[in-house]
Amino acid sequence: MSDAVPVVDSFAVAVARLPIWSGRVDPVPLTGGITNHNFVVEDRGQRYVVRVGADIPVHGVVRANELAASRAAHAAGISPRVVHAEPGMMVIDYIEGRTFTPDDVREPANLPRLVELVRRCHRDVPHHLRGPAAMFWVFHVVRDYAHTLREGGSVHVPRLDGLLTDAALLERAVGPIDVVFGHNDLLAANILDDGKRLWLLDFDYAGYNSPLFDLGGLASNSDLPPDQANAILELYFGRAPNDELKFRAAAMMAASLLREAMWSMVSEIHSKVNFDYATYTADNLRRYDEAYQAFTQRENS
């Protein structure tokens, strides 16, 4: 996008003017984000990450909710400390470590560590959460995205009726749920390994949800093979998954890919981040179609 460089420059100026710095700082753009603009700032020998972004109504992102979840996640010991926050900006401690890739998620030795991280989010964060609590229900998100895409004249409108029919079937298959506090965006890039422990980052979409959504997202976003998808269910629930649990998890795994694809469709027409959303949409739609086909085969077997 032609406006990407000046937008980033203006954000860097705003970051440099934050009142928390001891003097002049030089914000360095942090690459890889596809929702927000992020910068690394060094001040008094310490490094910080500054997340820049206003509310994003089309994605249901409310920064007050993100801030509350981030603070609670730090108190629960799974996320960096929030150093400063003001409208449109949040400053957190910089964690020296390696950002996970899908290959790292698929590494068998990492599965117990990942499941424990997810479990701690679900179990421990609610004990520290303050203020109003958000609910993230993927099927509501999908339906709302469909409205947004129609209103915006998206090129994907012709496919929406079929996707909504799929979503209704998947929602029925998931059935009644247990409710936990979910991260709801378990891309590999939101997991950091400092060599001793794992950290969970980016709570833009955090809110109460079924545990199956985070487990399904962890599996689908990193292309876990079926045996590993079943392994994380066993690790999380402490027992080998029966056919019913596998069926419900397969439905939620497909739903997580559908949400990611439709998130990207909406971003194609609304985001100002310099990212190839069209290719990301196509990739996630392909993966969704494969997951939905696998689900329907399981349903009919």
Salt bridges, closest charged atoms under 4 A:
ASP43 OD2 - ARG44 NE 3.10
GLU66 OE2 - ARG51 NH2 2.77
GLU66 OE1 - ARG63 NH1 2.76
GLU86 OE1 - HIS84 NE2 2.80
ASP93 OD2 - ARG81 NE 2.85
GLU96 OE1 - ARG47 NH2 2.49
ASP103 OD1 - ARG106 NH2 2.26
ASP104 OD2 - ARG98 NH1 2.67
GLU116 OE1 - ARG119 NH1 2.70
GLU116 OE2 - ARG123 NH2 3.89
ASP124 OD2 - ARG120 NE 3.91
ASP124 OD1 - ARG123 NE 2.72
ASP161 OD1 - ARG150 NH2 2.59
GLU171 OE1 - ARG143 NH1 2.89
ASP185 OD1 - ARG259 NH1 3.70
ASP193 OD2 - ARG113 NH1 3.23
ASP202 OD1 - ARG51 NH1 2.69
ASP204 OD1 - ARG51 NH2 2.67
ASP204 OD2 - ARG63 NH1 3.10
ASP214 OD2 - HIS122 NE2 2.78
ASP223 OD1 - ARG287 NE 3.06
GLU260 OE1 - ARG259 NH1 3.49
GLU268 OE2 - HIS156 NE2 2.99
ASP283 OD1 - ARG286 NH2 2.56
ASP289 OD1 - ARG159 NH2 2.43
GLU290 OE2 - ARG286 NH1 3.33
